[in-house]
Amino acid sequence: MSTEKDKRDFLRFVNKIGYDIGEKPGQNLEVQYQKGFDFMPELAMFIATYTVKKTFSRPTQAPRFIEDCICFYFKNILGSDTLTGRKRGSNIQTITPRVHIFPATYSFISRFIKGSHINVVTIFLSAGYLKSFLKNDTGQFRFLFDNRHDFLIEEIMTDDIVRTLNDIVKKEGPGVLTTYHYKLKAMELLYYLFISLSKREKSASQKLGESDITSIYKVRDKLISSLHKPSTIAELKQVAGMNELKMRNIFTQIFGMGIYDYYQRMRMKEAARLLREEKLSVSEAGYQLGFENLSHFSRVFEQHIGMKPKKYAMATLEIK
């Protein structure tokens, strides 16, 4: 549990960066751990883990004292149970790991579901500071700097991102050069994220309203609720309540890939989990996800995960 000293230190941190945590956050959240690192005026990072005590909604938050700020939220870090001592397989509901990116000026409603257990590492970064270390590569990421007030991006966590996040959220810090250590880790995390962002499919940006975002997340939820069988476009259009072209364009804008590619990516992430955590055989994992041809399953798995499923299963056993 978070100590009184931790709470005081965190309050000093949020006040310094100008982050509004609300009047009585303890009414809705049970905080197990929280820590902040400020590298002002260009960069700040905080770590938190909490359980939602009752369902509520609130606008997204951003610091006031970082100029032209972009927010990077790394939510529900895999393997971070050591942060709170929470046992694997507990009955607490978890949220799919994901990264959200949006400008501080872009507000939308976040919903917190009772019983959810959330781990989050958040980086707040000045757009000018980001450009200073992207330098010649800035042009690849115009979607972060053009239309500055209008974007929301979701990115899937890669293994490199997860590994770096788990280094950051370790209970025991380095002991020496702590500030330097965490700033380097923040930069390392952004490095791996930008490698992933560089592979995004380019799409025309459009201003996203709250209803558009809500609708596209319903489409995403429909896709991942049935990974063994793809939803039809007709079904997805009905869920979205919009025409096919608009649905496809907004989906690509937020998730960085088309609907079918995203479905296959999440399907292979689930296949990797079944091999790694459930210890299913390659054929069992393939059949469970709706593949009748295991050669096809192996090719798709290698395309998205980087190695054939049998080799992946053996590698995870060796790591154990």
N, C-alpha and C positions, 0 to 999 in steps of 0.2 A: 504494500500500500504506500501511497505518497505521504511523506512526512510533512510536518508543519514547515520545516526549513525548506524542503523542496517546493512547497506551495509559495512561500515568500520569495524564493529565488525566481520562480517562474513568473510571479506577478511583476517583479522588477524587470524581468526580461520583456514581457508583453507591453509594459508601460513604455519601455525604452524604444521599442520599434513601432509603437502606436497601433497595437493589435487589440481589438475589442473582443473580449471573451464573454461578454454578457454580464448581467447583474448577479445572477445566482446559478452558475453553471453546475454546482453540486446537486441541484434539484433534479437534473436530468441525466447526469453522468456520474458514474463511479470511477474515479481516476486511480489507476494503479501506479502509473509512472509518468513523469513529465520532466523535461529538461530542455533548456534553450541555450543557444550559442549565437551571440551577435558579433558580426564582423562589419559593423556599420561604417559608412552609410550605404554600402552597396549590397550587403548580403546578410541574411540571418537564417538560422535553421532551428527547428525544434522537433523534439521527439515526444510522443505521447502514446499511452495505451490506456484504454478505458472500456467500460461496459455501459451500454445505454440502459438506463433504469426505466424510462418510459418513452414512448414514441413521440417525437416532436420534429418540427421543421424550423429552419432559420436560413437567412440569406448567407451566402458565402462570405468569409471574412478575409481581410487583407490588411497589411500594415500601412499606416499613413506616412511613416517617416522614411520609406525607401522610395526614391523618385522613380516614376515610370515602372512600377514593379510588375514582374511576372511571377505567378505562384505555381509551384510544383508540389503536388500532393502525392506521396507514395503511400497507398493505403493497403492495410492488411498484409503485412510482410510475412511471407512463408518462412517457417523455421524460427520465428522470433519468440517462441513460447518461453525461452529462458529469461526473457525480460520481466515476466510476471510470475513465473513458476507455474503457469497454467498447464495442466496435463493435456497431452494430445488425446483426442477422442472424447473430450468433455462435452457436455450437452449445450454449451454456449454456442450460439449461432455465429458463424464467421461470414465475412464478406469476401467476394472474389478479389484476389490481388489485382491492383490496377494503378496506373499513374494518371492523374488529372492535371492539365496545364491550362491556365487562363490568366488574362491580365487582371490586375487588382481592381481596375475600373469596371470589370464585367461581373455583374452580380446575378446569380441565379439561386434557386432554393435547393438547399441540401436537406434530405430527409434522413432522420436517425430512427432506426427500428428497434423497439424494445427487445432486449436480450442479445443484441449484436455486440460482439467483442471486436474492437477495432484497434489495430496498431497503425500508427502513422508517423512518417518522417516528412516534414514539410520544409521546403527551401523557398525563401523569398529572395528574389534577385532583381537588381536594377537592369533594365533592358540595355542601357548604355554599357554597364559592366559586362554583360553577356556578350555584346558585340566586341568588346575589347579583347576577349580571349578567343572568340570564334574567328576574328580577323577575316582572312580571305575566304573562309567557309560560310560567312554570314549569308551569302546569296542562296545557299541551299535551304535556308530556314526563314525565307521571307514571310511564310505564313505566321510567324511569331511577331513580326515587326510591322508588316502591312496590316491594314484594318485592325489597328491596335486594340480597339475596344469590343471587338465582335467575335472572338473565337473561344471555343472550348475544344480541347483535344484530350482524347483518352488513348493511352499507350499501354500495351501489354508488357508486363515485367519479364525481362530476359533473365537467364541464369546469372549473368554478370551483375545485373542490377540487384537481384536478390542477395547475392553473396556480399556485395558492398553494403547493402542495407543492414544485413546481419552483423557486419563488422561495426557499423555505427551504433546499433542498438544494444550491444553487449553491456551488461550491468557494470562490469569493471572497465574503466577507461585505461588509457596507456600509462597513467601514473606520472609521466613527465611530458612537457611540451603539449599539454592537453589541447589548448586552443589551436595550435598549429596542426595537431593531428586531426581534429574535427573539420578544420577548414580544408585540409587536403582530401579528407574523405568526402566532403560535400562536392569538391571539384571532381573527384573520381566518379561519384555517382552521376553527376551531370554529364561527364564524358561518355559513360556507357549509355545513358539515356539518349544523348544526341547521336550516337552511332545508330541506335534503333530508329530515331526520328528521321535520319537521313534516308531510310528505306521506305518512307511513306509514299503512297501513291498520290501524285499531284491531282488536286481538284480545284475547281473554281470556288473561291470563298464567298459565302453569303452571310448576311447578318442572321444570327440565330435567335429566335424568340424562345421564351420559356416553354411554350406549347410544342415547338419543333423539337427541342431537346428531350422533353418528356416522351414524345411520340417515338423518337428514334431509339431511346433506351427501352421502350416497350418492344420494339423490333429486335433489339439485341437480346433482351430477356427471352423472347420467343425462340430465337435461334438456339440459345444455349440450354433451353429447357428440354430440347429434343435432339441431342447430339447424335443419336443413333439413326435419325431419319430427318433429312432436311425439310424445312418448311417451304411451301410453295410461295412464289412471288404474290399470288393472289391472296394467300393467307396473311402475308406480311403487309401488303397494301391495306388490308382491312384493319390490321392492328394499328398501323401508322395513321390511318385516316387521311392519306394524301396520295397523289398520283405517283406512279413508279419512278419517273425521272427525278422528281424532287426527293423522294425517299432515298434513292441511290446516291444522289449528290450529297445530301446532308450526312448520310451514313459514312461515306468516304471522307468527308470533311472532318468529322469527329474522330473516326477510328483509323483513318489512314490507309484503308484498303476496302475493296468491294465487299458486298454482303457474302457472296459465296466463299471468297478467300478468308474472310473473318471466321465463317463457320468452320472451314477446314482447319484453320489455325487453332481454334478453341477445341475442336475435336481431337487434334493431335496433342494438345496440352493435357487433355483428359486421358488420352491413351498413355502418355508418359507417366501421369500420376498413377494409373492403374498398374503399370509395370513396376513403378518405384515403390509405391506405398501398399498397394493391395497384393503385390507379388503375383499378379496374373501372368499366365504364359502369353506369348505373342499371339497365338491363335485365339485365346480367350478374350484378350483385349480387343483384337480386331473384330471378332464376331459381336462382342458386346456393343461396339460402336457402329454396327450395321454393315461391316465389310464382309462380302461373300468371297472375295478374291484376296487371299493373304499377300500375294505378290503386289497387288495394287496398294494394299494397306502399308506394306513395307516401303514402297516408293513414296507415298504421300507423307509418311512419318519422317523419312529421311529428308524430304524437301523442307519440312517445317522445323524439325528438331536437330538436324545436322548429322545424324547417324541412323543406321538401321535399327529397328526396335530390339532385335536380339542383342546387338552390341550394346545398346543403351541399357537394357536390363542387366547385362553382365557388368557393365561399368558401375551401376548403382550398387550392386552387390559388393564389388571391390572396395568402394568408398566406405561401406558399412564396416 
